[in-house]
Amino acid sequence: MSYIDGFVIPVPDGNREAYRAVAAKAAPIFKEYGALRIVECWGDDLPDGKVTDFKGAVKAEAGENVVFSWIVWPSKEVRDEATPKVMNDPRLAEPDMPFDSKRLIYGGFEVLLDTGEDR
């Protein structure tokens, strides 16, 4: 069964296109190392929660939006083998990321239910 890396990232509104460009540059490299799919979503309907919400999770500030993204891997083993290679790939060296990486949250997820196509 697939394995998912999930991300929630605060991005300044003015950096939407810069973020998209970085993501578009990185996506084929992740796929080269075995990722099946990369999805990047720009926040459009992010209601304020009573206890927590997407904006609160990453301490989004005024003028920032939230990106929700995920990478689909064929397995945790493929992801675990690929991650250090991706992180050390010189093609992904970005001197100025268009977001505050200290507030990015991420994690690996085991799939419980997937109504999409079998892989």
KAGI-V307122 format. One record per backbone hydrogen bond with DSSP energy under -1.0 kcal/mol. NH is the residue of the N-H (numbers start at 1). CO is the residue of the C=O. E is the energy in kcal/mol with one decimal. If there is no record, write none. Layout:
BEGIN
{{NH:CO:E} {NH:CO:E}}
END
This chain:
BEGIN
{{3:73:-2.2} {4:109:-2.6} {5:71:-2.3} {6:107:-2.9} {7:69:-2.7} {8:105:-2.3} {9:67:-2.6} {11:65:-2.7} {13:63:-3.1} {15:12:-2.4} {16:13:-1.3} {19:15:-3.1} {20:16:-2.6} {21:17:-2.4} {22:18:-2.1} {23:19:-2.8} {24:20:-2.7} {25:21:-1.9} {26:22:-2.2} {27:23:-2.4} {30:26:-2.3} {31:27:-2.3} {32:28:-2.0} {33:29:-1.4} {34:31:-1.7} {35:30:-2.3} {36:72:-3.4} {37:72:-1.3} {39:70:-2.7} {41:68:-1.7} {43:66:-2.1} {57:53:-2.3} {58:54:-1.1} {60:55:-2.9} {64:61:-1.9} {65:11:-3.3} {67:9:-3.0} {68:41:-2.2} {69:7:-2.3} {70:39:-2.0} {71:5:-2.4} {72:37:-2.9} {73:3:-3.2} {79:75:-2.0} {80:76:-3.2} {81:77:-2.0} {82:78:-2.4} {83:79:-2.6} {86:82:-2.8} {87:83:-2.8} {88:84:-1.4} {89:86:-1.3} {92:89:-2.0} {93:90:-1.4} {101:99:-1.0} {103:100:-1.9} {105:8:-2.5} {107:6:-1.6} {109:4:-3.5}}
END
